[in-house]
């Protein structure tokens, strides 16, 4: 399998596209890697071919495409019919099947709390995907947007393990922060 690290070092933005129109726009940019977050058996082969013809590495998110079985047979069909560079998934069996087809693999992990971190570490060590994508990438911006868009107070929770994590959440508009880190419970700096 090719080493994708040099490509991402030179071009660190990945275009995550949901529609053919977005793909067309992404092909006009300097990005070198595209994540296809949609499609079906009728459209994916041509979408992948279009991206590959533009010299882009293209990954298909198996959890989000329609009309495929989300198992080794679906991956095998996609690999042989569409020829993507790789597969994204939250599921290790899908990624193992993709690796068996000599595709690059991206394990997508949703970090919502320390338990999801432990699960992600366990999955990554048991399978060793090519890349790991951590979601969300920037939760503080989401906190700010949410608190600006709704009438209810917003509380941040999950993965808040250090004082600077809580500070960032509070500065981003969270009214409060929930944490299982006991060393933060007694901290008085935030008390009003």
Secondary structure, 3 states (H helix, E strand, C coil): CCCCHHHHHHCCCEEEECCHHHHHHHCCCCCCEEEECCCCCCCHHHHHHHHHHCCCEEEEECCCCCCCCCCHHHHHHHHHHHCCCEEEECCHHHHHHHHHCCCEEEEEEECCCHHHHHHHHHHHHHHCCCEEEEECCCHHHHHHHHHHHCCCCCEEECCCCCHHHHHHHHHCCCCEEECCCHHHHCCCCCCC
